[in-house]
């Protein structure tokens, strides 16, 4: 398992692709921004990748600011 994709940055798509396509990990900590990349979502789904999404961490890092915003992810 690794942690990736919680905060949005210019290289996030490459980082997520490397983890899913090269490392082929079965569990990803965070990854809340994966929804922005439909092709990578398909790969994660096909591989059965599990995600560990932590709402308190998402609030602390300001990835989301409200519960309503979190629900949209």
C-alpha positions in Angstrom: 0.0 0.0 0.0 1.1 3.6 -0.6 -0.4 7.0 0.0 -1.1 9.1 -3.1 -3.6 11.4 -4.6 -4.9 13.3 -1.7 -3.6 16.7 -2.6 -4.0 17.9 -6.2 -0.7 18.9 -7.9 0.6 19.1 -11.5 2.0 15.6 -11.5 -0.9 13.7 -9.8 -2.0 11.9 -12.9 1.5 10.6 -13.6 1.9 9.6 -10.0 -1.4 7.7 -9.9 -0.7 6.1 -13.2 2.7 4.8 -12.0 1.1 3.3 -8.9 -1.7 1.6 -10.8 0.0 0.6 -14.0 3.6 -0.1 -12.8 3.4 -1.0 -9.2 -0.1 -2.5 -9.5 -0.8 -2.1 -5.9 -4.1 -3.5 -4.5 -4.6 -0.8 -1.9 -4.1 2.9 -2.1 -4.2 5.3 0.8 -6.2 8.4 -0.1 -6.5 8.7 -3.9 -9.5 11.0 -3.6 -8.6 12.8 -6.8 -8.6 9.7 -8.9 -12.2 10.5 -10.2 -10.6 13.3 -12.3 -8.9 10.6 -14.5 -11.5 8.2 -16.0 -8.9 5.9 -17.7 -7.1 5.4 -14.4 -10.4 4.7 -12.6 -11.1 1.9 -15.1 -7.7 0.5 -14.4 -8.2 0.6 -10.7 -11.6 -1.0 -11.0 -10.3 -3.8 -13.3 -7.5 -4.5 -10.8 -9.8 -4.4 -7.8 -7.8 -1.6 -6.2 -9.1 -0.7 -2.7 -9.0 2.9 -1.5 -8.5 4.1 2.1 -10.3 7.5 2.1 -9.9 9.4 5.4 -12.4 12.2 5.8 -10.5 13.8 8.8 -7.3 13.9 6.8 -9.2 15.4 3.8 -10.4 18.2 6.1 -7.0 18.7 7.7 -5.3 19.1 4.3 -8.2 21.2 3.0 -8.9 18.8 0.1 -12.5 19.2 1.1 -13.9 21.9 3.4 -17.4 20.6 4.2 -19.2 17.2 4.6 -21.3 18.2 1.6 -18.2 18.7 -0.5 -16.8 15.4 0.6 -20.0 13.6 -0.5 -19.4 14.8 -4.1 -16.2 12.9 -4.3 
